[in-house]
Amino acid sequence: MASQKKKSFKIEPFKHAYTLDPGYADKTWKILEDAIREINGHNASGLSFEELYRNAYNMVINKFGDRLYNGLVETITAHLRSIAAKIEATQGESFLRELKLRWDLHNKSMQMIRDILMYMDRIYVKHNNKVPVRQLGLDLWRDVVVRNKRIMDRLLTILLDHIHRERTGEIIDRSLLRSITQMLMDLGQTVYCDDFERHFLVKAAEFYQVEAQEYMSSSDCPEYLKKAEKRLAEEIERVSNYLDPISEPKILNVVETELIANQMKSLVEMENSGLIALLEQDKYEDLARMYALFKRVPTGLELLRGMMLEHLKETGKGLVTDPERAKEPVEFVQRLLVEKEKYDRLINSSFASDKTFQNMLNSAFEFFINLNQRSPEYISLFMDDKLRKGLKDMSEDDVEGVLDKVMMLFRYLQEKDVFEKYYKQHLAKRLLSNRTVSDEAERSLLVKLKTECGYQFTSKLESMFNDIKTSRESMQDFKNRNRGSEAGTSADAGAPRPEDELELTVQVLTTGSWPMSNVAKCNLPRECERTCEDFKDFYLKTHSGRKLSWQTHMGNADLKATFGTSKHELNVSTHQMCILLLFNEVDSMSYRDILGATGIPASDLKRSLQSLACVKGKNVLKKEPMSKEIGESDTFSFNEGFRSKLYKLKISTVSAQKESEPEKQDTRHRVEEDRKPQIEAAIVRIMKSRRTLDHNSIVAQVTQQLSARFLPNPTVIKKRIESLIEREFLERDATDRKLYRYLA
């Protein structure tokens, strides 16, 4: 095929040059300038916006953008100067309305002008980094009108005056103020903040500084807090109505500083109405208001906590160290629980369950509960009282509630090992006398103690429960063996029956688990002795290799007694039983004869005789001479004339629930002795892992390890270290005497 040649086309410019009218720019600008003036004069109805837009467009594409932009600035500036003069001339209340009117008209005019100059905005302004028309209108209004000194001074004075009048209770035109502040914000945040807000905050601070002094001199604390709360709410409402939202945190900070921060110390210390008075009078609503207001101030809650802590410590110190209040252990603990419940309720309802206040409360209770050395004993006695009788007719949830409250106090104890000693004694009495109100409650409390302190703390307590269970099984086996014959006696209970028959209840206790002391065995009556030997033979045949030791001081018995024509059933201790059975054979006996016949230790014998002869309404024995104290020359006889409205009588041993001073010292001594091996074990554990350690570090770590049970005395720790050195577990460093080394 024959190839074809491609054809190309070329477009060339006109051969002659295009020339523009030399007066084009002036003529065109004159048309636009007149139009802008008409727009500013609100006479734009006869203008052709299409023609004006085309003229502005042509000026830009013909490189007259500078002429157009600069002419616009001059024209608008001249117009705004005339506007500023008119605003200045306005008098009184009309000033703000005139300013608002002129501002609205200016915005409307600038919108039309921007539409005409849209092409200039899009091309010339962008390429030459000029201010767009809309922003240009705002800047010129700011510089020519608003920041005109005569206008700005009047504007600021009138705005602040209106706000002051509203604060003092007058009604103002909020919508007008809203328009003015919005204008300032539209002109730029710096205009609003620098030209208005800064002065607004200064005036507010002056106002509230004066008002705070007036409130303090005329109001009590709750009334002052209500006024401060109201002022804060008013300022929030003021911002929402006619100020910009950025002002809210600033004005609130001013109010908080002047009405709260600068006055809060004086408020909490106000006599008869400050923090302490509100706490004592249970003014929960006022306290909630105080908390909410003080929370706004950085150091407000710290001040509240500090003052509350000191008050609680003083109040608690009075509760636990007052000798009169400490006489009744149950009431002693009950007062602590009431106080704790009160402040728990206060913190939950008034302080929004604030954890820092709860920690403060815990710190205060731990401080003053441990001021009384007998707190562990009293808490145990309180538990004992509740578990013996205080939980009757209560639901399971109520029982759990009571136990949880007591455990709360238990957590504050620093000497939990002392509590353990007493709790073991009280639990033993409940179990042995079958006086516990609920086995479930007992075991629930045991679980709580185990959760709090670990298995080691409760292992012996659990063993006590197991002993009671095993004893019941052993007794059932014993009765089955002797079925048909109900004769028997008890290691801790003997109950005489008609025709010298005895009913037996024996509880076999593991020596290491129960709080048993080496008390001399008393001489049991012959019929009781025979039954005891019978049970002993039975038990040792089924449990070879064991040894039984009778704890007669821990038992009790039921006796049927005849006083002339009156018959009664007496519940007595084993010691009292031994004494009373002597009078089956004689009418009277001297103290020395009773002591020799029974073999009861003198201190226990005197207490038993006191309960039988010196307690009004239960004096089944007569004493000569009559007195409350037992003397070695006293004589006792059976009281044939004894009468009581009750058939069954319980004769408790005098002071059975109270420790004498020597007994207290003995308990404390035993606790101290039990602590020694625990401290030594902790020292060895620490040194075995660290190998070398200084004295202060050992003391700190031992204290930390043992704090769950007790706070060891640094002096005792030092003595235990010396003991370990003597026994060659540790040695002192040759150069540094305060440094110890572990010897493998």
C-alpha angles and dihedrals in degrees: 000000000000113000119241124221118237117234122219129201128210126195114208129192124253111286092226124067122249111236124197123215106263091225094047097107095048094046094047094045089049089058092048094043092053089049092051090050091050090050091050088048090051093241099118098123094099097047125108104225092189091057092045092050090051092051092051090046092052092049090055096047090045090056097254095119092118091054091049097046096044091045089053092052092050094047096047092044092052091048093049091050089059090047091050090053091053092049091049090053092055113102135208124342092352091072096084093042092051091048091049092047094050091046092053092048092048091053091049092050093047090052090058093044091050090053090053093047096041094122091051089051092051100043115015098036093046096047095044098041094241126155112267117249095252093051090041089059091051094047093049091048089050095048101036101034116017098037092044097123095228091049096042094050092050092044093052093045093050094046094049091044092053091050092048091050091051091050089054092053105269124132116241136181099267095179091058092050089047090056092050096047089046088053090054090049091049089054088058138291091260090058091052094045101039101035099037119003096054091056091041091058094047092052091046091053091051091048096049093042089060093041092051090058091048092050093047092053096046107032140059120231099271092046092048091051091052091052092048091049090050092050092052091051090049092053091049089051091046092055092048092050105046113348131077118263091241087071095060100082091041097052091042089053089053092051092044092050097047101035101032117014095045093044106033097096090053090045097054091045095049110133114248093357108046128102096291093050091049090050094049093047094046093237094171097167093051091046091051089053091048091050093048092049097042090048087067090064119073095231097029100099091041089058091049093048094047094050093043091050093054092046092049092049092051093045092047092046088056090050097052103033100045105106092210093053092046094058094087111051096195093051089043092059093038090058090052091051092049090050092048092047090049094054093041089055090046093051093046097046103031105025099042092246088293108192093211090059091046089053089049090052091050091049092052094048093047089052100052101032089061092050087079111067090205096057093103090052093046094049089051090049090050090052089047092052093049094046092048099047114335098084098054117130091009125131120245091254092051091050090051089049093054092047092049091052092051091047088053089061090043090059090060093058115107092192101056090154090063089052089051091056093053095039090054091052093048093044089051091055092049094048096044095047093040088233099137112120095211133014088200091056091048092052092043090056090047090054090050091051091048091050090050100042108015137248095297091062094056104028094100092043090055089048089057091057090048090052091055091050092048091047091056090053091048091050091051090052090048092051092047089055091050096039110155092029115076094187116129148115137215140242088226103011134046121175116188114221132188117292091022092291117150131201113215132217115171127181116195111207131195107239097222095049103049128067096246125157127200099262119168113256114247123227107265121210114268095253090051093046092055092052092047091054090048092055092043092055091048094048098046091050090057095037107039119190095032129114127218122211116183117230099199094169090065097055136088137198143200114230129188109217134183119210105187103295094345121092126197141170112229125202106205141157120265090254091053090048091054090051096047095047089059088068092062086079104030135035098218139011136185123240091251092051091051091048091052095044097048103031089215113157110262097244092050092044093054092050091048092049091047091055092048099044110019106044112096112240093016102060099130088161128052121225130208120233098027112238139122094245124074116234128192091240094053122120125213131201137178111270103229090177096058113131134176136173089226122077094202117051130183113208107198120200111254112260091001091144096045131075121224117229093260089050090051090051090047092052091048091048092051090050091051091049091050090053095058098073090043091054092046092049090052091049092050092047091052096045093045090059098037099035092196127039140154123245098253092050091052091051092049095048094044090051090050093049095048099038091098089067105023143333107255118220111246089225091056090048089053091051091050090051089053090050091051090050090052090051090047098245090120138019135198120247112256094231103029113046092194092058120087131197128204116238113214 
